[in-house]
Amino acid sequence: MEWTGVLLEQGIRISMDGIGRWMDNGFIERRWRRVKYEEIYLREHATLGALRTGLADWFKRYNEWRPHEALGHLTPAAFCQEALVRIAASAEEMKPAA
């Protein structure tokens, strides 16, 4: 069975809108490039456990500490929290009056 069949059996929707399009995985490629150059290559973890810890720390730092220009200079965690607050406020406004 091809790998796509395994995904489909698990109910996973394949989101590529064209086979081999660079845009389909550009985000992921950039992210892993940063992980490799900022964590893996710099630290050269001696064990799998150390690598797991290092990666967990890197993603935590990326999401909770590092502001992103594309997110209005917010961290991804802060941007997500603001979005959830806006969604909740919008949902509250849409409720019918009691």
C-alpha positions as CSV (number, residue, x, y, z in Angstrom):
1,M,0.0,0.0,0.0
2,E,1.3,3.5,-0.8
3,W,1.8,5.9,2.0
4,T,-1.2,7.9,1.0
5,G,-3.4,4.9,1.5
6,V,-2.1,4.5,5.1
7,L,-3.0,8.2,5.7
8,L,-6.5,7.9,4.2
9,E,-7.2,4.7,6.2
10,Q,-6.5,6.8,9.4
11,G,-8.9,9.5,8.3
12,I,-6.1,12.0,7.5
13,R,-6.8,14.4,4.7
14,I,-4.0,15.0,2.4
15,S,-3.7,18.7,1.8
16,M,-1.4,19.1,-1.1
17,D,-3.2,20.9,-3.9
18,G,-0.7,19.8,-6.5
19,I,1.8,17.0,-6.6
20,G,5.2,18.3,-5.8
21,R,4.3,22.0,-5.5
22,W,6.9,23.8,-3.5
23,M,4.2,25.8,-1.7
24,D,2.8,22.6,-0.1
25,N,5.7,22.1,2.2
26,G,7.6,25.4,2.2
27,F,6.5,26.3,5.7
28,I,7.6,22.9,7.1
29,E,10.9,23.0,5.2
30,R,11.7,26.5,6.6
31,R,10.8,25.4,10.1
32,W,13.0,22.3,10.1
33,R,15.8,24.3,8.6
34,R,15.7,26.6,11.6
35,V,15.4,23.6,14.0
36,K,18.5,22.0,12.5
37,Y,20.7,25.1,12.4
38,E,19.6,26.6,15.7
39,E,19.4,23.4,17.8
40,I,20.5,20.1,16.3
41,Y,23.7,21.2,14.6
42,L,24.7,23.6,17.4
43,R,24.2,21.3,20.3
44,E,25.2,17.9,18.8
45,H,23.1,16.0,21.3
46,A,24.9,12.8,22.6
47,T,21.7,10.8,23.2
48,L,18.2,10.4,21.9
49,G,16.9,11.6,25.3
50,A,19.0,14.8,25.1
51,L,17.8,15.4,21.5
52,R,14.2,15.1,22.6
53,T,14.7,17.5,25.5
54,G,16.6,19.9,23.2
55,L,13.8,19.8,20.6
56,A,11.1,20.3,23.2
57,D,13.0,23.3,24.6
58,W,13.5,24.8,21.1
59,F,9.8,24.5,20.2
60,K,8.8,26.0,23.6
61,R,11.1,28.9,23.0
62,Y,9.9,29.3,19.5
63,N,6.2,29.3,20.5
64,E,6.3,31.1,23.9
65,W,9.3,33.5,23.8
66,R,10.3,34.4,20.3
67,P,8.1,37.2,18.7
68,H,7.3,36.9,15.0
69,E,7.0,39.8,12.7
70,A,4.3,38.1,10.7
71,L,2.2,37.9,13.9
72,G,2.4,41.6,14.7
73,H,5.5,41.0,16.8
74,L,3.7,38.6,19.1
75,T,4.8,35.1,20.0
76,P,2.7,32.3,18.4
77,A,1.3,31.4,21.9
78,A,0.2,35.1,22.5
79,F,-1.2,35.4,19.0
80,C,-3.2,32.2,19.5
81,Q,-4.5,33.4,22.9
82,E,-5.6,36.7,21.4
83,A,-7.3,34.9,18.5
84,L,-9.2,32.7,21.0
85,V,-10.3,35.7,23.0
86,R,-11.6,37.4,19.8
87,I,-13.4,34.2,18.7
88,A,-15.0,33.9,22.2
89,A,-16.1,37.6,22.1
90,S,-17.5,37.2,18.6
91,A,-19.4,34.0,19.6
92,E,-20.8,35.9,22.6
93,E,-22.0,38.7,20.4
94,M,-23.8,36.3,18.1
95,K,-25.8,34.7,20.9
96,P,-29.5,35.6,20.8
97,A,-30.7,37.9,23.6
98,A,-32.4,36.1,26.4
